[in-house]
Amino acid sequence: MWNELELSKMVDGGVPFPMLSDPAGKIGSMYGVYSEEDGINVRGRFIIDPDGKVVACEVLSPPVGRNVEEVIRQIQAYQYVRENKGEVTPAGWKPGKKTLKPGPDLVGNVWKEWKVE
């Protein structure tokens, strides 16, 4: 309901990834975000790769909103590194920007290779 009534109006074209509804709290309980006391899931976001591995999560208390653009950026980064083995995306990376290749030469030299844009 949140996606249909709210997010679809905030994100052009709607959210470009599947979202899950969990009114009974079964899945929220498995991920530790279901509040028995309130009978609701707290704001939890989990990025799960195609192999079923949780690669990122964020849990926020109800008064603090999430940043949908950051979620989309993270999904794009996970997709990129999955397709481009051996590369990593630095903080704030966006599609088309420079990536890094980890290795001994990079240790202590990230600042030379990457600058916040």
Backbone as CSV, one residue per row, in Angstrom:
resi,resn,N_x,N_y,N_z,CA_x,CA_y,CA_z,C_x,C_y,C_z
1,MET,0.823,-1.183,0.000,0.000,0.000,0.000,0.876,1.259,0.000
2,TRP,1.961,1.243,0.790,2.847,2.406,0.868,3.422,2.726,-0.515
3,ASN,3.822,1.692,-1.257,4.368,1.908,-2.587,3.318,2.518,-3.511
4,GLU,2.119,1.972,-3.505,1.069,2.445,-4.403,0.588,3.848,-4.053
5,LEU,0.412,4.130,-2.775,-0.158,5.408,-2.364,0.865,6.525,-2.188
6,GLU,2.099,6.177,-1.888,3.101,7.210,-1.597,4.304,7.179,-2.544
7,LEU,5.047,6.080,-2.526,6.296,6.029,-3.291,6.098,6.265,-4.773
8,SER,5.046,5.708,-5.348,4.820,5.866,-6.782,4.647,7.332,-7.169
9,LYS,4.295,8.168,-6.216,4.139,9.601,-6.474,5.445,10.364,-6.239
10,MET,6.397,9.746,-5.540,7.663,10.402,-5.227,8.791,9.989,-6.164
11,VAL,8.688,8.815,-6.765,9.744,8.296,-7.631,9.185,8.169,-9.044
12,ASP,9.756,8.937,-9.981,9.278,8.882,-11.371,9.320,7.459,-11.887
13,GLY,8.211,6.973,-12.386,8.147,5.620,-12.931,7.984,4.546,-11.875
14,GLY,7.899,4.932,-10.614,7.757,3.954,-9.533,9.098,3.364,-9.130
15,VAL,9.082,2.594,-8.087,10.301,1.975,-7.558,10.718,0.851,-8.506
16,PRO,11.969,0.873,-8.991,12.398,-0.095,-9.999,12.896,-1.428,-9.435
17,PHE,12.362,-1.849,-8.317,12.732,-3.134,-7.736,11.541,-3.667,-6.956
18,PRO,11.493,-4.988,-6.747,10.349,-5.555,-6.032,10.360,-5.183,-4.553
19,MET,9.180,-4.976,-4.022,9.026,-4.702,-2.593,8.080,-5.752,-2.025
20,LEU,8.157,-5.959,-0.742,7.399,-6.999,-0.078,6.434,-6.410,0.928
21,SER,5.246,-6.945,0.988,4.281,-6.565,2.013,4.214,-7.704,3.026
22,ASP,4.150,-7.368,4.292,4.196,-8.380,5.346,3.221,-8.028,6.472
23,PRO,1.907,-8.001,6.185,0.950,-7.554,7.196,0.907,-8.424,8.463
24,ALA,1.230,-9.693,8.374,1.194,-10.559,9.555,2.506,-10.547,10.335
25,GLY,3.549,-9.926,9.776,4.823,-9.829,10.478,5.667,-11.090,10.465
26,LYS,5.323,-12.062,9.645,6.097,-13.317,9.622,7.518,-13.097,9.128
27,ILE,7.647,-12.368,8.039,8.981,-12.125,7.483,9.740,-11.134,8.363
28,GLY,9.035,-10.106,8.843,9.661,-9.145,9.748,10.223,-9.805,10.992
29,SER,9.526,-10.805,11.488,10.020,-11.545,12.659,11.317,-12.269,12.329
30,MET,11.380,-12.858,11.140,12.603,-13.571,10.726,13.792,-12.623,10.619
31,TYR,13.541,-11.385,10.209,14.623,-10.413,10.027,14.811,-9.496,11.240
32,GLY,14.034,-9.712,12.281,14.210,-8.945,13.504,13.664,-7.536,13.487
33,VAL,12.688,-7.255,12.609,12.136,-5.905,12.532,10.652,-5.837,12.909
34,TYR,10.094,-6.951,13.358,8.674,-6.949,13.742,8.548,-6.575,15.207
35,SER,7.698,-5.602,15.502,7.446,-5.181,16.880,6.185,-5.881,17.375
36,GLU,6.363,-6.853,18.245,5.217,-7.565,18.831,4.299,-6.578,19.554
37,GLU,4.902,-5.665,20.292,4.147,-4.690,21.083,3.216,-3.834,20.221
38,ASP,3.735,-3.369,19.074,2.950,-2.499,18.201,2.199,-3.248,17.109
39,GLY,2.563,-4.514,16.892,1.910,-5.306,15.854,2.252,-4.864,14.439
40,ILE,3.443,-4.261,14.280,3.879,-3.794,12.950,5.373,-4.066,12.766
41,ASN,5.790,-4.024,11.524,7.222,-4.060,11.224,7.752,-2.641,11.319
42,VAL,8.925,-2.480,11.943,9.570,-1.175,11.904,10.195,-1.023,10.529
43,ARG,10.668,0.151,10.219,11.181,0.418,8.876,12.484,-0.333,8.636
44,GLY,12.367,-1.441,7.944,13.536,-2.246,7.612,13.672,-2.361,6.115
45,ARG,14.904,-2.268,5.646,15.193,-2.432,4.224,16.319,-3.443,4.101
46,PHE,16.088,-4.442,3.266,17.072,-5.489,3.059,17.299,-5.648,1.563
47,ILE,18.555,-5.568,1.147,18.892,-5.832,-0.252,19.400,-7.269,-0.285
48,ILE,18.722,-8.077,-1.091,19.032,-9.507,-1.182,19.470,-9.793,-2.606
49,ASP,20.652,-10.392,-2.754,21.180,-10.639,-4.105,20.460,-11.827,-4.747
50,PRO,20.717,-12.056,-6.029,20.041,-13.150,-6.730,20.300,-14.531,-6.129
51,ASP,21.359,-14.672,-5.332,21.660,-15.942,-4.681,20.951,-16.084,-3.332
52,GLY,20.159,-15.071,-2.955,19.425,-15.114,-1.699,20.216,-14.624,-0.494
53,LYS,21.370,-14.026,-0.718,22.217,-13.520,0.366,21.858,-12.065,0.662
54,VAL,21.658,-11.744,1.946,21.428,-10.355,2.348,22.768,-9.635,2.236
55,VAL,22.832,-8.631,1.357,24.085,-7.893,1.149,24.063,-6.522,1.811
56,ALA,22.877,-6.041,2.196,22.773,-4.753,2.877,21.461,-4.712,3.643
57,CYS,21.473,-4.001,4.752,20.231,-3.800,5.500,20.298,-2.469,6.227
58,GLU,19.122,-1.947,6.485,19.007,-0.688,7.220,17.710,-0.762,8.004
59,VAL,17.765,-0.440,9.280,16.571,-0.425,10.118,16.492,0.947,10.770
60,LEU,15.370,1.614,10.555,15.166,2.953,11.112,13.925,2.963,11.982
61,SER,13.972,3.719,13.054,12.778,3.869,13.878,11.773,4.748,13.129
62,PRO,10.490,4.590,13.427,9.447,5.286,12.653,9.607,6.791,12.441
63,PRO,10.179,7.570,13.365,10.226,9.006,13.092,11.241,9.429,12.029
64,VAL,12.105,8.515,11.587,13.138,8.882,10.621,12.830,8.225,9.283
65,GLY,12.747,9.036,8.238,12.440,8.521,6.903,13.661,7.978,6.194
66,ARG,13.390,7.217,5.151,14.456,6.622,4.350,14.737,7.471,3.119
67,ASN,15.872,7.211,2.496,16.254,7.921,1.282,16.157,6.938,0.114
68,VAL,15.081,7.019,-0.650,14.835,6.094,-1.753,15.942,6.190,-2.796
69,GLU,16.434,7.392,-3.064,17.507,7.546,-4.048,18.762,6.793,-3.617
70,GLU,19.058,6.777,-2.318,20.228,6.051,-1.821,20.024,4.546,-1.963
71,VAL,18.819,4.074,-1.726,18.525,2.648,-1.898,18.756,2.254,-3.359
72,ILE,18.248,3.052,-4.282,18.420,2.765,-5.706,19.902,2.794,-6.079
73,ARG,20.653,3.769,-5.539,22.090,3.849,-5.810,22.801,2.593,-5.313
74,GLN,22.447,2.124,-4.132,23.078,0.926,-3.589,22.749,-0.301,-4.436
75,ILE,21.518,-0.433,-4.872,21.142,-1.568,-5.722,21.941,-1.519,-7.022
76,GLN,22.060,-0.336,-7.607,22.846,-0.194,-8.833,24.306,-0.580,-8.591
77,ALA,24.851,-0.196,-7.447,26.236,-0.535,-7.116,26.403,-2.042,-6.946
78,TYR,25.461,-2.687,-6.255,25.537,-4.146,-6.098,25.413,-4.852,-7.440
79,GLN,24.552,-4.359,-8.304,24.425,-4.944,-9.638,25.721,-4.771,-10.416
80,TYR,26.328,-3.589,-10.322,27.564,-3.317,-11.045,28.685,-4.262,-10.605
81,VAL,28.919,-4.364,-9.287,30.038,-5.194,-8.831,29.771,-6.678,-9.079
82,ARG,28.519,-7.076,-9.128,28.200,-8.465,-9.454,28.580,-8.752,-10.908
83,GLU,28.362,-7.798,-11.783,28.660,-7.968,-13.210,30.120,-7.694,-13.532
84,ASN,30.813,-6.955,-12.677,32.199,-6.551,-12.921,33.071,-7.039,-11.775
85,LYS,33.310,-8.319,-11.755,34.088,-8.947,-10.676,35.446,-8.266,-10.522
86,GLY,35.867,-8.099,-9.292,37.173,-7.509,-9.024,37.146,-6.002,-8.867
87,GLU,35.990,-5.384,-9.093,35.872,-3.940,-8.902,35.006,-3.674,-7.678
88,VAL,35.233,-2.535,-7.046,34.402,-2.103,-5.927,33.945,-0.674,-6.188
89,THR,32.822,-0.339,-5.614,32.298,1.018,-5.777,32.545,1.787,-4.486
90,PRO,33.224,2.914,-4.562,33.477,3.705,-3.361,32.199,4.382,-2.864
91,ALA,32.274,4.956,-1.676,31.128,5.659,-1.091,30.605,6.712,-2.049
92,GLY,29.291,6.755,-2.212,28.672,7.747,-3.066,28.745,7.439,-4.554
93,TRP,29.308,6.274,-4.923,29.435,5.910,-6.331,28.080,5.928,-7.028
94,LYS,28.100,6.379,-8.275,26.905,6.350,-9.124,27.296,5.742,-10.458
95,PRO,26.330,5.143,-11.177,26.650,4.545,-12.472,27.396,5.522,-13.382
96,GLY,28.432,5.001,-14.018,29.252,5.810,-14.911,30.451,6.444,-14.233
97,LYS,30.481,6.415,-12.907,31.606,7.016,-12.177,32.711,5.984,-11.975
98,LYS,33.864,6.440,-11.536,35.043,5.603,-11.359,34.836,4.562,-10.255
99,THR,35.345,3.366,-10.516,35.355,2.313,-9.505,36.806,2.078,-9.093
100,LEU,36.988,1.218,-8.114,38.326,0.904,-7.628,38.582,-0.591,-7.769
101,LYS,39.859,-0.946,-7.902,40.257,-2.352,-7.919,41.098,-2.581,-6.665
102,PRO,40.555,-3.346,-5.710,41.283,-3.567,-4.469,42.602,-4.317,-4.698
103,GLY,43.548,-4.036,-3.859,44.841,-4.710,-3.916,45.820,-4.008,-3.003
104,PRO,46.979,-4.610,-2.806,47.975,-4.031,-1.897,48.367,-2.603,-2.253
105,ASP,48.415,-2.275,-3.548,48.814,-0.925,-3.960,47.771,0.129,-3.594
106,LEU,46.542,-0.299,-3.382,45.473,0.650,-3.068,45.463,1.033,-1.581
107,VAL,45.998,0.153,-0.734,46.000,0.401,0.710,46.768,1.690,1.016
108,GLY,46.092,2.606,1.677,46.697,3.893,2.018,46.731,4.884,0.865
109,ASN,46.217,4.473,-0.299,46.247,5.341,-1.476,44.876,5.585,-2.089
110,VAL,43.836,5.184,-1.389,42.487,5.397,-1.930,42.277,6.877,-2.225
111,TRP,42.775,7.730,-1.368,42.588,9.179,-1.545,43.170,9.674,-2.861
112,LYS,44.210,9.000,-3.381,44.800,9.397,-4.657,43.920,8.977,-5.838
113,GLU,43.217,7.864,-5.656,42.426,7.280,-6.736,41.002,7.811,-6.794
114,TRP,40.464,8.175,-5.652,39.046,8.489,-5.589,38.821,9.791,-4.862
115,LYS,38.043,10.634,-5.504,37.662,11.901,-4.890,36.141,12.002,-4.958
116,VAL,35.514,12.503,-3.910,34.072,12.662,-3.880,33.675,13.659,-4.957
117,GLU,32.707,13.265,-5.766,32.262,14.159,-6.852,30.961,14.809,-6.512
